[in-house]
């Protein structure tokens, strides 16, 4: 019994030697009381501290209020005091917001080479080695500021920034004066930007008219003033300003407009150049000489008002205005030069030797004879039909099948608009996009002989219609593309998937994003003219990637070759099977001979191509090729308004034919891959679905023969062994 209690066999209290010390209930209560006391003490301390802090703050506020009562203002002084206080408050808030907006602008200044980044002095040669124009600027060491005529410097300051040597980068008084004059005139008649602000925009920013850009411009102007002297800023401005005609800086402008060294400019010529800063396209003397002279007269008046010259000193320049060089017969390929200049900059990013030596000579791919013919073809068609058909703009890109651009027309008048529609404009291609759809179908089991019904189809409430508003029943893909039927590519897209169409278009040369939509197969997604020419070149060269290029060779200032395309670029990669390309070429030759592109027929030359017309006749295209050249032509309006029923088979095809007929004169014809000379024998088919058919000879019994053949093919398609490719069953499901 004792042993049980001593040994704790399961029922007794634990022994201190075996289970630890025995717990005293009183000790537990004392611990709980101690913890509660500690918490109450902490709570009391916090309450006391808060009360004392509040009491101290209240006493401090009372003392502060008592102190302010001694300085209390009444009446008019109080109004100014309140306004000043609010101005300081909101001014501080505004400063914080402005600094937040300005932070991204200063990232551009981190580049140690910001003065010369992307700036070249480039002399461009045509493919035969003859000079065709220049682009870019040379900074600082070309003509020192001391050697630039005093008259040009004074004309610049009087017109652009009279207080340039007095302000700190932002001319507050000049800005206020400009605002008053603009309010008085209820339009923008004066600019408030200083020369430093304009230079900041030229060096680091774009021309976007936004509040954010103006804020960045102001802060960058202050940064320039802190890091450069006034003379350095003025010199950079004179070298950087765009002077119209595709030239930058007064040195290049003096040579371009007057064939003079800038050191030799007269007062009248200096005034005319200074007048270009405001609107170079509007006041360029080779575009509008009367406007340029009127603007130069205003500059002379500014010089007198600024006190830089007297009326007697400028009277001679008023009576004998400057005479610019006549460039009406010596038009440079400005749009091509702009694009080639951007290609030089792009090449410099991967060619260190080109980036180091920025005074270079570039031999390009341009053919001057073809360039002149392209410009004449576009202008003659616009002059003859443009007003009647309400088509005011056009663009053209022509290249050899490997991508070398031979001619480029980016618009009707470079002097009026430097926007390059051939490269930068994005427009809907309409039916000229359909070859991408058909090629994707060929790559996924279809062939030109596959039969698909031309019948009504509805996708999510959208029902595409044909141009004729009718339906032809079962047709082959060759016949469908020749006649530009709309329902067939929609059915093909449903069968193979629109993503495959997009992949094919990207692989062939479309570089801009294509939006996958129900109307994608009908060309509803925007593309560029140059991309369309490059993509069709894959048909002309047998299935190889044709990336557009302008540069053949680059030499540095010492005459050393630092880039040779033939030596340094890899051969083009195959992107399409040769047999599929041959199949497509056969169809597109038929589209020219018998379909929507009959106005593009070239006598004695096998030509292939496709027309395109968008809704409301906004865009009209013809993209075609031979074994020697690929050319894309677009007609429309810059404001996206519709034309007077201009289709791809009308003005674009006519322009294409004018240019391409000349381009093939006296040259050795290259066979089109997969198409023999027999393609010159034309066998017209039924009328087109892409606009009015051109007036061409037709064979009367063609329609009846075609109907019989279509019926036979339709019956064959219903058999289990139909030769419509592995996707025939899928297509049939879509048709049903």
C-alpha positions in Angstrom: 0.0 0.0 0.0 2.8 2.3 0.9 4.8 1.3 -2.2 1.8 2.2 -4.4 1.7 5.7 -3.0 5.4 6.2 -3.0 5.9 4.7 -6.5 2.9 6.5 -8.1 1.6 3.4 -9.8 -1.1 5.5 -11.7 -3.4 6.8 -9.0 -1.3 9.0 -6.7 0.1 12.5 -7.0 3.4 12.8 -8.8 6.6 12.8 -6.8 8.9 15.7 -7.2 11.7 13.4 -8.0 9.8 11.7 -10.9 7.3 14.1 -12.3 8.5 17.6 -11.4 7.6 20.0 -8.6 4.0 20.1 -7.5 2.0 23.1 -8.6 0.5 25.3 -5.8 -3.0 26.8 -6.7 -2.2 30.0 -4.7 0.9 30.5 -6.8 -1.2 30.4 -10.0 -3.5 33.1 -8.7 -0.6 35.3 -7.7 0.8 34.9 -11.3 -2.5 35.8 -12.9 -2.8 38.9 -10.6 0.7 40.0 -11.5 0.0 39.8 -15.2 -3.2 41.7 -14.8 -1.5 44.4 -12.8 1.2 44.7 -15.5 -1.4 45.2 -18.2 -3.3 47.8 -16.2 0.0 49.6 -15.5 0.8 49.7 -19.2 -2.7 50.9 -20.1 -2.4 53.6 -17.5 0.9 54.7 -18.9 -0.4 54.8 -22.5 -3.5 56.8 -21.3 -1.3 59.2 -19.4 1.1 59.7 -22.2 -1.7 60.4 -24.7 -3.3 62.8 -22.3 -0.1 64.7 -21.7 0.7 64.8 -25.4 -2.8 66.1 -26.2 -2.6 68.7 -23.4 0.8 69.7 -24.6 -0.3 70.0 -28.2 -3.4 72.0 -27.1 -1.2 74.4 -25.1 1.1 74.7 -28.1 -1.8 75.5 -30.5 -3.1 78.0 -28.0 0.3 79.7 -27.9 0.6 79.6 -31.7 -2.9 81.0 -32.1 -2.1 83.7 -29.6 1.1 84.5 -31.6 -0.8 84.7 -34.9 -3.5 86.9 -33.4 -0.8 89.6 -33.0 -0.3 89.5 -36.8 -4.0 89.3 -37.8 -4.8 91.2 -40.9 -8.0 92.8 -42.0 -9.5 94.2 -45.1 -7.4 94.2 -48.3 -4.2 92.9 -46.8 -6.1 89.8 -45.6 -7.3 89.1 -49.1 -3.7 89.1 -50.4 -2.6 87.1 -47.4 -5.1 84.4 -48.1 -4.4 84.3 -51.8 -0.7 84.1 -51.2 -1.2 81.3 -48.7 -3.4 79.3 -51.1 -1.0 80.0 -53.9 1.9 78.5 -51.9 -0.1 75.5 -51.0 -1.4 74.7 -54.5 1.9 75.7 -56.0 3.7 73.1 -53.9 1.2 70.5 -54.9 1.5 71.4 -58.6 5.3 71.3 -58.3 5.1 67.7 -57.0 2.8 66.7 -59.8 5.1 68.4 -62.4 8.2 66.7 -61.0 6.4 63.4 -61.3 5.6 64.0 -65.0 9.2 65.2 -65.6 11.0 62.2 -64.2 10.7 60.1 -67.5 12.2 63.0 -69.5 15.5 62.9 -67.7 16.0 59.3 -68.6 17.1 60.4 -72.0 19.8 62.6 -70.6 21.5 59.6 -69.0 23.0 58.7 -72.4 26.5 60.1 -72.5 26.3 60.4 -76.3 23.0 62.3 -76.3 24.4 65.0 -78.6 25.1 62.7 -81.5 22.7 59.8 -81.0 21.2 58.7 -84.3 22.6 61.7 -86.1 24.5 61.1 -89.3 25.6 63.0 -92.3 24.6 60.6 -95.1 25.2 60.9 -98.8 22.9 58.6 -100.7 23.7 57.1 -104.1 21.5 55.1 -106.5 22.2 51.5 -107.4 24.5 52.8 -110.1 26.6 55.0 -107.9 25.1 58.5 -108.7 24.2 60.8 -105.9 20.5 61.1 -105.3 20.3 63.1 -102.1 21.5 63.7 -98.6 20.1 63.3 -95.1 21.1 64.0 -91.5 23.2 66.6 -89.9 26.8 67.1 -88.8 27.2 68.7 -85.4 29.5 71.4 -84.0 32.7 71.1 -86.0 31.2 71.6 -89.5 30.9 75.4 -89.5 31.7 77.1 -86.2 29.2 79.5 -84.8 31.7 82.4 -85.4 31.6 81.7 -89.1 27.8 81.6 -89.5 26.7 85.0 -90.9 25.7 87.5 -88.3 22.6 88.2 -90.3 21.4 84.6 -90.0 22.0 84.5 -86.2 20.2 87.8 -85.7 17.3 86.7 -87.9 17.0 83.5 -85.9 17.0 85.3 -82.6 14.6 88.0 -83.7 12.1 85.5 -85.0 12.4 82.6 -82.5 13.7 84.0 -79.2 14.7 87.7 -78.8 15.6 87.3 -75.1 17.6 84.2 -75.6 20.8 85.5 -73.9 18.7 86.9 -71.0 16.4 84.1 -69.8 17.2 80.8 -68.0 15.8 78.5 -70.6 12.2 79.5 -70.3 11.2 83.0 -71.4 8.4 83.8 -68.9 7.8 87.3 -70.4 7.9 85.9 -74.0 5.4 83.2 -73.1 3.1 85.7 -71.4 3.3 88.0 -74.4 2.5 85.1 -76.8 -0.5 84.1 -74.7 -1.9 87.6 -74.8 -1.4 87.8 -78.6 -3.0 84.4 -79.1 -6.0 85.3 -76.9 -6.4 88.6 -78.8 -6.3 86.9 -82.2 -8.3 83.9 -80.9 -5.8 81.6 -82.6 -2.2 80.6 -82.3 -0.2 83.5 -83.9 2.9 83.4 -81.7 4.8 80.5 -80.1 6.0 80.8 -76.5 8.8 78.2 -76.7 12.3 79.5 -76.3 15.2 78.3 -78.5 16.3 76.1 -75.6 12.9 74.5 -75.3 12.8 73.9 -79.0 16.2 72.3 -78.9 15.1 70.1 -76.0 12.2 68.9 -78.1 14.5 68.2 -81.1 17.0 66.3 -79.0 14.8 64.3 -76.7 11.1 64.5 -77.4 8.5 64.0 -80.2 6.2 66.7 -81.8 3.1 65.5 -79.9 1.1 68.5 -78.7 0.3 67.3 -75.2 0.6 68.9 -71.7 3.0 66.1 -70.6 5.4 66.8 -73.5 5.4 70.6 -72.6 6.2 69.8 -69.0 9.1 67.5 -70.1 10.2 70.2 -72.5 10.4 72.8 -69.8 12.4 70.7 -67.4 14.8 69.5 -70.2 15.3 73.2 -71.2 16.5 73.9 -67.6 18.7 70.9 -67.8 20.3 72.1 -71.0 20.9 75.6 -69.6 22.6 74.0 -66.6 24.9 71.8 -68.8 25.6 73.9 -71.9 26.6 77.5 -72.6 24.3 79.8 -74.5 26.5 79.6 -77.5 26.5 75.8 -77.5 22.8 75.7 -77.3 22.4 78.2 -80.2 24.9 76.2 -82.3 23.1 72.9 -81.6 19.8 74.6 -82.5 21.1 75.9 -85.8 22.4 72.4 -86.6 19.3 70.5 -85.5 16.3 72.6 -86.8 14.3 71.0 -89.6 14.4 73.3 -92.6 12.1 71.5 -95.0 13.0 69.5 -98.1 14.3 66.7 -95.9 17.3 68.7 -94.7 18.3 69.6 -91.1 20.3 72.5 -90.0 21.2 75.9 -91.7 24.4 74.5 -93.3 22.4 71.8 -95.3 19.6 74.3 -95.9 21.9 76.9 -97.5 23.2 74.3 -99.9 19.8 72.8 -100.6 17.9 76.0 -101.3 20.6 78.3 -102.6 23.6 76.1 -103.6 25.7 78.1 -101.3 28.1 77.7 -98.4 26.3 78.9 -95.3 29.2 81.4 -94.8 28.2 83.2 -98.0 24.5 83.8 -97.3 23.1 87.3 -97.9 20.7 89.1 -95.6 17.7 88.2 -97.8 18.7 84.6 -97.9 19.3 84.5 -94.1 15.8 86.0 -93.6 14.2 83.3 -95.8 16.0 80.5 -93.9 15.0 82.0 -90.6 11.4 82.0 -91.8 11.5 78.2 -92.2 11.6 77.4 -88.4 7.9 78.1 -87.9 6.5 75.9 -90.7 9.2 74.5 -93.1 6.7 72.7 -95.3 4.5 75.8 -95.7 7.3 78.3 -96.3 9.8 76.2 -98.2 10.8 78.3 -101.2 11.0 75.3 -103.6 7.3 74.5 -102.7 5.8 78.0 -102.4 8.2 80.8 -103.2 5.7 83.7 -102.7 4.8 82.4 -99.2 8.6 82.0 -98.5 9.3 85.6 -99.5 6.3 87.0 -97.5 7.6 85.1 -94.5 11.1 86.4 -95.0 9.7 90.0 -95.1 8.1 89.3 -91.7 11.5 88.2 -90.4 13.1 91.4 -91.6 10.4 93.3 -89.7 11.2 91.3 -86.6 14.9 92.2 -86.9 14.0 95.9 -87.0 11.5 95.6 -84.0 14.1 93.7 -82.0 16.6 96.5 -82.6 19.1 94.2 -84.4 18.9 96.3 -87.6 17.5 99.5 -88.8 14.9 99.9 -91.6 17.5 101.4 -93.8 19.7 98.3 -93.4 16.9 95.8 -94.4 15.4 97.9 -97.2 17.7 96.3 -99.8 16.7 92.8 -98.8 13.0 93.8 -99.0 13.4 95.1 -102.6 15.6 92.2 -103.7 14.2 89.0 -102.1 16.1 85.8 -102.2 15.9 83.5 -105.2 15.9 79.8 -104.4 17.3 77.1 -106.7 14.7 75.7 -109.1 14.3 72.0 -108.1 11.1 71.4 -110.2 13.2 69.3 -112.7 15.5 67.8 -110.1 13.2 66.2 -107.6 15.0 63.9 -105.2 13.2 60.7 -104.1 12.4 62.2 -100.8 10.1 59.5 -99.4 12.7 56.8 -100.3 15.5 58.9 -98.7 13.6 59.2 -95.5 13.0 55.5 -95.3 16.6 54.7 -96.3 17.8 57.1 -93.6 15.8 55.2 -91.0 17.4 52.0 -92.3 20.9 53.5 -91.8 20.0 54.3 -88.2 18.6 50.7 -87.7 21.8 49.3 -89.2 24.0 51.4 -86.9 22.4 49.7 -83.9 24.0 46.4 -84.9 27.1 47.7 -86.7 29.6 49.4 -84.3 31.8 50.6 -87.2 28.8 52.6 -88.6 27.9 54.0 -85.2 31.4 55.3 -84.7 31.8 57.1 -88.0 28.7 59.1 -88.7 29.8 60.7 -92.0 29.0 58.0 -94.5 28.1 57.3 -98.1 25.4 54.8 -98.8 24.8 53.0 -102.1 21.1 52.2 -102.2 18.8 49.9 -104.2 17.0 52.7 -105.9 16.7 52.8 -109.7 16.3 56.5 -110.7 14.5 55.7 -114.0 12.0 53.5 -112.3 11.5 56.0 -109.6 10.7 58.7 -112.1 8.3 56.4 -113.9 6.6 55.5 -110.6 6.0 59.1 -109.7 4.8 60.0 -113.2 2.4 57.0 -113.2 0.8 58.0 -109.9 0.6 61.7 -110.7 -0.8 61.1 -114.2 -3.6 58.9 -113.0 -4.4 61.2 -110.1 -4.5 64.2 -112.4 -6.7 62.5 -114.9 -9.1 60.7 -112.6 -8.5 61.9 -109.0 -11.0 64.8 -108.8 -13.7 62.9 -110.6 -13.3 59.8 -108.5 -12.6 61.7 -105.2 -9.2 60.0 -104.7 -6.6 62.5 -103.5 -3.8 60.3 -102.3 -1.8 57.3 -103.5 1.3 55.3 -102.7 3.5 52.8 -104.6 6.3 50.4 -103.6 8.2 48.4 -106.2 10.9 45.9 -105.5 12.8 43.0 -107.1 11.7 39.6 -105.7 14.5 39.4 -103.1 13.2 42.6 -101.4 15.5 45.3 -102.9 13.3 48.4 -103.3 13.6 50.0 -106.7 11.0 52.8 -106.4 8.9 54.3 -103.7 6.1 56.9 -103.9 4.9 57.9 -100.4 2.5 60.5 -101.4 1.6 63.0 -104.1 3.6 66.0 -102.8 6.4 65.7 -100.3 6.5 69.5 -99.9 2.9 69.4 -98.6 3.2 66.3 -96.5 6.3 64.3 -95.4 4.2 61.4 -94.1 5.3 58.3 -96.0 2.2 56.5 -96.9 4.2 53.7 -98.5 5.9 52.7 -95.2 4.0 54.3 -92.3 0.4 54.3 -93.4 -1.8 51.3 -92.2 -4.8 50.6 -94.4 -7.2 47.7 -94.9 -6.1 45.6 -97.8 -9.5 44.2 -98.7 -9.5 41.3 -101.1 -5.7 41.7 -101.8 -5.4 39.9 -98.4 -7.1 36.8 -99.7 -4.0 35.1 -101.1 -2.8 34.7 -97.5 -6.0 32.9 -96.7 -5.7 30.6 -99.8 -2.0 29.9 -99.1 -2.8 28.9 -95.5 -5.5 26.6 -96.9 -3.0 25.1 -99.4 -0.6 24.5 -96.5 -3.4 22.6 -94.6 -4.6 20.2 -97.3 -6.5 22.1 -99.8 -5.6 22.6 -103.5 -6.6 25.0 -106.3 -9.0 22.2 -107.5 -10.8 21.8 -104.2 -14.5 22.6 -104.4 -16.2 24.8 -101.9 -19.7 26.2 -102.3 -20.3 29.9 -102.8 -23.5 30.1 -100.7 -24.8 32.3 -97.8 -23.0 31.9 -94.5 -23.6 33.6 -91.2 -21.2 33.7 -88.3 -22.5 35.2 -85.1 -24.9 37.4 -86.9 -22.3 38.5 -89.5 -23.1 37.5 -93.1 -20.5 38.4 -95.7 -21.9 39.2 -99.2 -20.3 39.1 -102.7 -19.8 42.2 -104.7 -22.4 40.9 -107.2 -24.9 40.3 -104.4 -25.4 36.8 -105.8 -23.9 33.3 -105.3 -22.3 30.9 -107.8 -22.8 27.6 -106.0 -19.9 25.1 -105.9 -16.7 26.6 -107.2 -13.0 25.6 -107.2 -10.6 27.6 -105.1 -8.9 28.7 -108.3 -12.1 30.1 -109.7 -13.1 31.6 -106.4 -9.9 33.6 -106.0 -9.9 34.6 -109.6 -13.4 36.1 -109.3 -12.6 37.4 -105.7 -15.7 35.7 -104.2 -16.1 36.7 -100.5 -17.8 33.7 -99.0 -15.1 31.2 -99.9 -12.2 32.6 -97.8 -14.6 33.0 -94.9 -15.5 29.3 -95.1 -11.8 28.4 -95.5 -11.0 30.4 -92.3 -13.7 28.6 -90.4 -12.3 25.3 -91.6 -8.6 25.8 -90.9 -8.6 28.5 -88.2 -7.8 32.1 -88.5 -4.7 31.8 -86.4 -3.1 29.8 -89.2 -3.9 32.5 -91.6 -2.2 35.1 -89.4 0.8 32.8 -89.0 1.1 32.5 -92.8 0.8 36.3 -93.3 3.5 37.0 -90.7 5.8 34.4 -92.2 5.4 36.0 -95.6 6.2 39.5 -94.5 3.4 41.2 -92.7 5.0 43.0 -89.8 2.1 44.8 -88.1 -0.3 43.1 -85.7 -3.3 41.4 -87.4 -6.4 41.4 -85.4 -8.1 38.0 -85.5 -11.8 38.7 -86.3 -14.6 37.3 -88.3 -13.8 39.6 -91.2 -10.0 38.9 -91.2 -10.2 36.7 -94.3 -11.7 39.7 -96.2 -8.8 42.0 -95.3 -10.3 43.9 -92.4 -7.0 44.2 -90.5 -4.6 47.1 -91.3 -1.3 46.5 -93.2 1.3 48.7 -94.9 1.9 49.0 -98.6 5.6 48.0 -98.3 4.6 44.9 -96.3 2.2 43.8 -99.0 4.8 44.2 -101.7 7.3 42.1 -99.6 4.7 39.4 -98.9 3.7 39.0 -102.6 7.4 38.8 -103.4 7.5 35.4 -101.8 5.2 34.2 -104.7 7.5 35.9 -107.2 10.7 34.3 -106.0 9.4 30.8 -105.5 8.7 30.8 -101.7 11.6 32.7 -100.0 11.3 35.4 -97.4 11.7 38.9 -99.0 12.6 41.5 -96.4 12.5 45.0 -97.9 15.8 46.7 -97.9 17.4 49.9 -99.2 21.1 49.6 -98.4 23.6 47.8 -100.6 26.9 49.2 -99.4 28.1 51.8 -96.8 31.5 53.6 -96.8 32.9 55.7 -94.1 34.4 59.2 -94.3 37.8 57.6 -95.3 36.2 55.7 -98.2 36.5 52.3 -96.5 33.6 49.8 -97.0 32.1 49.2 -93.5 29.0 47.3 -94.7 28.4 45.1 -97.8 25.0 43.4 -98.0 26.1 40.6 -100.3 28.9 39.7 -98.0 27.3 40.1 -94.6 23.6 39.2 -94.9 22.5 35.5 -94.8 20.6 34.1 -97.8 16.8 34.3 -97.5 15.1 31.4 -95.9 12.4 29.3 -97.6 9.0 30.0 -96.0 6.6 28.4 -98.6 6.8 25.0 -100.4 7.7 25.5 -104.1 4.7 23.4 -105.3 2.2 25.6 -103.3 3.8 28.7 -104.7 3.4 27.4 -108.2 -0.2 26.7 -107.5 -0.8 30.2 -106.2 1.0 31.8 -109.1 -1.2 29.9 -111.5 -4.3 31.3 -109.8 -3.0 34.9 -109.6 -1.9 34.9 -113.2 -5.5 33.8 -114.0 -6.8 36.7 -111.8 -5.0 39.2 -114.0 -5.8 37.5 -117.3 -9.5 36.6 -116.6 -10.5 38.1 -113.2 -10.6 41.4 -111.4 -7.1 42.6 -112.5 -7.5 42.7 -116.2 -6.5 46.4 -116.4 -3.0 45.2 -115.2 -2.3 42.9 -118.2 1.2 43.4 -119.6 1.6 42.6 -123.3 4.2 39.9 -123.7 4.9 39.5 -119.9 3.4 37.0 -117.6 1.9 39.0 -114.7 0.1 37.9 -111.6 -1.7 39.9 -108.9 -4.8 40.6 -106.8 -7.1 43.6 -106.4 -8.5 44.8 -103.2 -11.4 47.2 -102.3 -12.6 48.0 -98.8 -16.0 49.1 -97.5 -17.3 52.5 -98.7 -14.5 52.4 -101.3 -12.1 53.9 -98.7 -9.1 51.8 -99.9 -8.3 50.5 -103.4 -5.3 48.2 -104.0 -3.5 46.3 -106.7 -0.6 44.1 -105.6 1.0 42.3 -108.5 4.3 40.8 -109.7 6.2 39.2 -112.5 9.4 37.2 -112.4 11.3 40.5 -112.3 9.4 42.9 -110.0 6.7 43.1 -107.3 4.7 46.3 -107.0 2.0 47.3 -104.6 -0.3 50.3 -105.4 -2.8 52.0 -103.1 -5.3 54.7 -103.7 -7.5 56.5 -101.2 -7.8 59.5 -98.9 -5.7 60.5 -95.9 -8.8 61.3 -93.9 -10.3 57.9 -94.5 -13.3 59.3 -96.5 -14.6 57.1 -99.3 -13.8 57.5 -102.9 -16.3 57.6 -105.8 -16.4 53.9 -106.4 -12.6 53.4 -106.9 -11.9 49.7 -107.0 -8.6 47.9 -107.0 -9.2 46.9 -110.6 -9.5 50.5 -111.7 -7.0 53.3 -110.8 -4.5 51.1 -108.9 -4.4 48.5 -111.6 -4.1 51.2 -114.3 -1.2 52.8 -112.4 0.5 49.4 -111.9 0.2 48.7 -115.6 1.7 52.1 -116.5 4.7 51.6 -114.3 5.3 47.9 -114.9 5.1 48.2 -118.7 7.9 50.7 -118.5 9.9 48.6 -116.0 10.0 45.6 -118.3 11.1 47.4 -121.4 14.5 46.2 -122.7 15.2 43.8 -119.9 15.6 40.0 -119.8 12.4 38.5 -118.5 12.7 36.1 -115.6 10.2 33.2 -115.7 7.6 33.2 -112.9 8.1 30.1 -110.7 5.7 27.3 -111.7 4.2 29.3 -114.6 5.1 28.7 -118.2 4.9 31.0 -121.2 1.6 29.5 -122.0 0.0 31.7 -119.3 0.1 34.5 -121.9 -2.9 32.8 -123.6 -5.9 34.3 -121.9 -9.1 32.4 -121.2 -11.5 34.8 -119.5 -13.9 33.5 -116.8 -17.0 34.9 -115.2 -17.1 38.6 -114.1 -15.3 39.7 -111.0 -16.6 40.2 -107.6 -14.2 43.0 -106.7 -15.6 45.9 -108.7 -16.6 46.6 -112.3 -14.8 44.4 -114.7 -12.4 46.0 -117.1 -13.4 46.1 -120.7 -11.5 43.2 -122.2 -12.3 40.6 -124.9 -14.4 37.7 -123.7 -15.3 34.3 -125.1 -19.0 33.9 -125.2 -19.2 30.2 -124.4 -16.9 30.4 -121.4 -19.7 30.7 -118.9 -21.6 27.7 -120.1 -18.4 25.6 -120.1 -17.6 26.8 -116.6 -21.0 25.9 -115.2 -20.8 22.4 -116.6 -17.3 22.0 -115.1 -18.5 23.3 -111.8 -21.5 20.8 -111.7 -19.1 18.0 -112.5 -16.7 19.0 -109.8 -19.6 19.4 -107.3 -20.8 15.8 -108.0 -17.2 14.5 -107.6 -17.0 16.4 -104.3 -20.0 14.5 -103.0 -18.4 11.1 -103.5 -16.4 9.6 -100.5 -13.2 9.8 -102.5 -13.6 13.5 -103.2 -10.3 15.2 -104.0 -10.8 18.1 -101.8 -7.8 17.4 -99.5 -7.8 16.0 -96.0 -9.9 18.9 -94.7 -12.8 18.2 -97.1 -15.0 16.7 -94.4 -14.2 19.6 -92.1 -15.1 22.1 -94.8 -18.3 20.2 -95.6 -19.3 20.5 -91.9 -18.8 24.2 -92.0 -20.7 24.4 -95.3 -23.7 22.7 -93.7 
